[in-house]
Amino acid sequence: MSSYLAYSGNGIDQIDPFDAGDSNLWRKAEYLGRYLFAADFLQPRKPDLVVDISCGMGYGSAQLSSVAGRVIGVDENAALMNYANQRFKMPNLHFLRKDLDKDELFPEIEDGSVAAVVSFETLEHLLDPSRALDRFSRILQPDGFLFCSVPNVLSESGDSSGLPRNKAHKHWFNYGSLCRLVEQSGMRVIYRLGQSWSKALFRREQQLSNAKRITRKLTDEPIMHSPEMMRWLSYVAAYPTVEDVDGSYSIIIVAQRLFDSL
């Protein structure tokens, strides 16, 4: 998961949407909204195995475990994997430490064994994102699904040398460059989605606050950070949609592995 500098200047890399102490309301809603969409998409398909790449604190993997026979959350951070293992005790949920720039997913995850790979805000952090996409494609079953998001380059900024200002980011993406990498790895993009509503609401709220038209923001309301309201806000304002995708901070795609790929 990447830091969301468009919504927060603190550069925090990992969040938990259900942490009431984290004030980044809109950012939390967007992160949770992507997982809600993936789980809703997969539920009627009854996937046997789902792999959540860069699962961070594990809340998304837990969400996916409600619709899948088995979920494996993968992240390189040992502390986060320990945290997730202690917090989430679902019998069909397991966590695995892997560095995508160095490690192979095999043998713990076999080629052709996975119904869906979920990888939100991951590729921009990797030195070789095409290598990771090749691995995702390999572990997918024929016609298996990839859910992927990356920051839109239009929402990113560079330093004086032209490199990403967010030092955790190694690449910039637009829709075309992301699609080319996905297609080169034997998958085809079937949906392009965005989260433009939450971004528009965030900006409008900020404008009204700066103009002193409103004295409190949703972020200031403790009730909005409750689990029930976080899910409500994620569904109503931050659920990925095919409407106005260019207004979204993140580019979100659903892709499908081709039968004869790799």
N, C-alpha and C positions, 0 to 999 in steps of 0.2 A: 504494500500500500504506500502510496506516495504522500508527501506532505502537500497540503492544500493551501498554498500561499495566496491564492485568489480570495480566500475567505478568512485567512488568519495569517498574521505576520510572524507567528512564533515558530514556524517550521516544525511543529510537532508531527512526527511520522506515524504514530500509531494511535488510534482512537478506539473507544468503545461507545457505540451509540447509546448504550444503556447506563453510561456513567453520568450521573446527574451533576457531578462536579466539573465536567467538561462543558464549557460555555459555547463551544462551536456548534450551535444548534443546526444551522443549515448544512454544514459539512457532515455532521452526524447523520442527518436525514438522507443525504445523497448516498453516503456509503451503505446505509442500511437498505435504501430503496433499490439499489442494484441487486442485492442478495434476495430481496423479496421478489423481484421480477424473475430472477433465475429459478428460484424455488417454485413460483407459480407456473412458469413455463414447463418445468420438468415434472411437476406433480402428476398430470394425467398420463405421462409417458412411463411412470414407475421405473426410474433408473435403478439398476442394481448397484453400480459403483460410480460415485462422483468424487473427483479430486479437486480440492480448493487450493490453488497455487498462490503463494504469498498470503497465507490465511491470517497473518498477524495475531491478534488476540483471540481468534477462534470463534467470535460471535457469528460470523457468516457461515462457517462450517457447521455450527450448531443449527442454524436455520435450515441449511440444506439437509441435515440429517433427518428432518421431519418428513422429507418426501423421497428419500433414497434408501435403498437397502443397506448401503454402507458408504461412509464418507471418510476420505483421508485428507487431512489438512496438512499442507506442506509450507514450511518457512525455514529460512536459514538462521533465524535468531533463536539461540538456545533458551534464553530467558523467557521469550514469548511462548515457546513450545512447552516449557515447564508450567507457565501460567495457564495456558489453555488446557493442558492435561489435568491440572488440579481443579480448574473451574468447571469443565464440562465432562460429565461422567456418563454420557450416553453410550450404551453398549455397542452401537453401530458407528461410533465416531472415534477415530484414531488420529494422532498427530505424528508427523515425520519431519525430522530436520534434514534439509537438503539445501545446498547452495547451487542455484540454477546456472551460475557462471562456471562452476567447477564440477559438480556432481551429476551423475546419471540418476534418473528416476528408477531404473531397473536395478536390482531385482525385486525391490519391494512392490513396485507397480509394473506389471507385465505389459508388453506391447499388445494392443488390441483388446485390452480388458476393461476399458473405462467407457461408461455411457456418456459422461459429460466432464469437461474440464472448465473450471471457473477460475479466471485469472484477472482480477481487477487491479488497475494501477500498478502493473508489474513491469511490463516490457521497457518502459522508459528508464528503469533503474539498471538494466542489464547491459553489459558490454557488447553482447552478441544476441540481440533479441530473436534473430532468425534461427539460431541454434535452439533456443527455448521452444519456439513454435514448432520446429521439426520434432522435438521430443513430445510436445503435446499431441501432435498429429499421430505419432507412432503409438502412443498408449490408447488413443481413441479407437473404439469399435467402428467398423464401417457405418457411416451415417451418424456417428456420435457427434455431439455438439460441443462447441467452444463458445464460452461467454467471456468476452474480453473488453477491458476499457483502458484507455490511455488519455492523458491530458491533451487537449487540443492545442496545437502550437499557437493558435491565435490568442490563447489565454496565458501563454508563457512569456517570459522575458529573458533577455540575455545580458551578460556582463559586458564590460568594455572590450573584451577580446572576442566577443561573439559566442561564448559558451553559455549554456543554461545557467541562469542566476541561482536556481535551486541546484546546489552542488550534488544532491543525490540523484539528479537526472542526468543520464548519459546520452539521451536521444530526444529529439522532437518528432512529433507525428502529426500528419494531417490524415484525413480519411483515405486519400489515395495511397499514401506510403504505407499505411497500416494494411490496407487491402492487398497490396502487392506482396508483402511479407507473408500474409496468411495464405494467399493463393499459391505462392511458391512452395509452401509447406504441405500442399495437397489438400487444402480445404477451400470451400467456397463460402463467401459471405451471403447470408440469406436475409439478414435484417441489419439496419443501421438505426440506432436509437440515440436519444439525448435526454438531458434533464434541464431543459431550458426554463421551465416554470419556476423551479426553486432559485435559479440564478436571477431571474427577473424579480421575484419577490424579495430576495435578499437585497438587490440593488435599490428597489423602490423603498423598502423599509429604511435603508441607510440614508437615502435622499431625504425622506420625510423627517428622519431624526435630525439630520444636519440642518434642515430648514426649520426645526423646532415646531413642526406640525404635529408630531407625536412625542410624548414624554417618556414612553417605555416601548421597548422592542420585545418581540416574542422571546428572544434570548434571555430577557430579564425576568420572564415568568417561570418560576420553579415548576409549575405544573406541566409546562411544555417539555420538560426533561424527564418526565415519568415514562416508564416503558410503554404504557398505553398510548400516550400522546406522541411519543417518538414514532411508534408504528403508524399512527394516524397521519402525522405530518409526512412521513416517508411515502405512504401510499398516495395521499392527496396532492402533495406538492413536489415530491422528488422521485416518483416512480418513473422509470425510463419509458419513453414514448417515441413513436416515429414522427411526432409533430414538432416542427421547428427545431430540427436537430442541430442546426448551425448556431443556435443560441446557447448551446450547452458548454460547460467547462470541459467535460469529458466526452470523448468519442467512445460510444459503446456499440459493439457488434455482437451478433450471433452468427457463428459460422458452423459448417457441417463438413465432416471429413468425407472425401470422395471414396468410392468403393475401391478404385484401383490406385489410390495414392500410395507413394513410398513403397 
